[in-house]
Amino acid sequence: MNLKERLHSHLIQIVRDRNPYLASEGHFYAQQYIREQLAQWGTVEIDDFSVRGRIHHNLILDLPPLSPPLVKGGKQEESPLASGGKQDNLGFEKQIKKRLPPIVIGAHYDTVPGSPGADDNATGVAVLLELARDIASAPLKYPVQLVAFDMEEYGCLGSSHHAAKYKQQQESIRLMISLEMLGYCNHNPNSQSYPAGLKNFYPNSGNFIALIGTLRTVPDLINLSAKIRKSGQPCEWLPVPNRGLMVPDTRRSDHVPFWDNGYPAIMVTDTANMRNPHYHREGDRIETLDLDFLAGVCQGLVEAIRYI
């Protein structure tokens, strides 16, 4: 299967009412599917957290970095002894052994009640699974942690638990990337809306993927958006000050707990209800998605993340 076909195959399995309270069977089915898919590439950690006495689960796959590390773009650095010289290799070994902070890539798998959640957020999970496949087969310079979050629709509770663990353990993160609704596209004029004050700066057609980050992530926003565009996928980016508090619509997914705990994080999104009329509705189904757009977003991310 090609990338588009694999994404479609994931969507067929994940898209169903999977609210953790009112559709627990669908929620469990999706959870098990994600676990099985991630387990192809390594050991999946089931990280439990409690909400009002009920246990919920984040699913975590850690992928190691390439050793020796990569330079940007995926070219492997050469060991000092690779050319047959007698150079002291101790410093190089220390460089390899020094643990680089991870890139954390996350997507939530729960839904609001009554919605099969195709765009929100089966598309994000499908891309997460394909990023796992790609990175496992060709590791990056940085270690990568892929996380399927539960309970996003109830206040980003799974990602809050995860970000708080990093903070408590005083661990660094190179960049957190939240995959939030990636498959709805509308090429018609005036199909895209924006928070107040932004419409004059961005396209009025909803046919791009958006990257949203804080000011400290501007270099990554520029780099990632440029690489995504180079892959052929239209992409726009928005930096927000003060953890997005001035633009509340930028604080609606799993990147927010990382912002609030002081970590660099970017949300990748098709902008949800600012474009998609099926947001949080029963009509959020596979047939409303643009699978070519979704595959373009996924391929763009595959290529762009290698340049972090």
Secondary structure, DSSP 8 states (H G I E B T S, - for coil): --HHHHHHHHHHHH-S---TTT-HHHHHHHHHHHHHHHTTSS-EEEEEEEETTEEEEEEEEEE---SS-B-TTS-B---TTTTS-----HHHHHHHHS----EEEEEE----TT---IIIIIHHHHHHHHHHHHHHHS--SS-EEEEEES-GGGTSHHHHHHHHHHHHTT---SEEEEEE-----B-STT----STT-GGGS-SSB-SEEEEEEGGGHHHHHHHHHHHHHTT--EEEEEESGGGTTSGGG-SSTTHHHHHTT--EEEEE--GGGT-TTTTSTT--GGGS-HHHHHHHHHHHHHHHTT-
